[in-house]
Amino acid sequence: MERRNKRVGILLSFILLVVFAQSCYYDNEEELYPFESENCDTLSVITYENKIEGIIQGNCAVSGCHTGVSPTGGLFLDTYQQVKAIADNGNLTDRTIVQQDMPPSSPLSNCEMEAIQKWVNNNSPEQ
């Protein structure tokens, strides 16, 4: 009888261990669905003026980067024409979305990357 109780105890312990191990499973929603965030406010028509300018001014055209007298890499990102030029040659999406090495402090948010990709796919409109 004592041996049977011991087996039941071991079996129950094993079952509880399996249940608890499975309940600790965790997924990061942004990693699983990088461009499907509920809080991402991507407008139906994304333009430079209504969305992209703010992303660029807040992350790229900041002191010590792509603005001022001597911008990094000689790349100015102060105007629509300058940003559109790098969007047209593919460098904007390559560096911010594919390589995710710009800005160097940390990658753009998934929402910002989605907005840039939609803007470029729509031929980078100004207004």
N, C-alpha and C positions, 0 to 999 in steps of 0.2 A: 504494500500500500504506500509506504514511504517513497519507494522508488518511482511509483507511478506519479505521485505528487511532484516529485523532483523533475520528471520529464515534462509534465504539464507546465510547471513553472519556467523551465527552459524554453519550451515552445512559445509560451505567452511573451516571454522576454524578447525572443527573436521577432515575433510578430509586431510588438510595440516598437522595436528598433527599426524595422522596415517601414512602418507607418510614419514614424517621426522623421526618418531620413527622406522620405518622399515629400513630406509636408514642408521641407525647407527649400524646396525648389524655387528659384527666383529668376525672373527675366526682367531685363531693362527694356521698357517699351520703346525708348528712342533707338536702341540698338536693333530691335526686331523690326520696327516700322519707322525708319529714319525720316521719311517724308510725310508721315500721317499723324501729326500731332493735333489734338483737339484745340489747343490754344494758338495754333498758327494762323495768323490773320493774313492770308494771302488773298489779295483782291482778285476779282475775276480778270481785270486787266491791270497788269503790273507795269508801271512806267518808271522812268528814272526819277521823275519829280515826286511821285506818290510813294515810292518804296525804296528804290535802289540808292538814291542820293543819301538817304539817312544811314543806310548800311555802310556805304563807302566813307562818308564823313565821320562816322563813329568808329570805324575799324581800320581804314586804309589811309585816308587823307588827314592824318593826325601828325602832330609835331614829332619829328624824328623819323617819319616814314615817307609817304608819297606826296609830300607837299613842301612848301618853303623854297628857299634858295637852292638847296642841294638835296633833292629827294633821293631816297634809296633807289639804287639801280638806275638813276636818271629818269625814273618813271613818275610823271606828274599825274595825279588823279583828282584835280581840283574842279574840272569841268565835265559836262556831259560828253563833249567830243573826245576828251582824253579817255574817259571810262569806256565809251562805245568802241574806241579803237582797240582796246585790249579785249573787249567782249567779242568783237568781230574776228580777231586773230586767234581766239580760243584760249588766250592766256588767263582770262578772268576765271572761267570755269575750271581750267586745268589746275590753277594754283589754289583756288578756294574750295573746290568741290572734289576733284580727283585726288590731288596730292594732299590737300588740307594742310598746307604749310604756310598759308597766309590767312589771317595775320599770324605772325610768329608767336604772339603771346598765347593764343589758343585758337582752335578752329572756330569758324562761324557756327552759330546755332543751326540746327536742322532746318528751322523755319527760314532763316536767312539764306541758307544754301538753296532751299526750294524756291524762294523768291527770285534769286539770281538765275537759277536754271530756267524758270518760266519766262523771265524777262529776256534772256538770251534766245530761247526757243521762239519767242515772239518778235524777233528781229530788233530787240533792244530799243523800244520806243522812248522818246523823251517825255512826251505829254500824253 
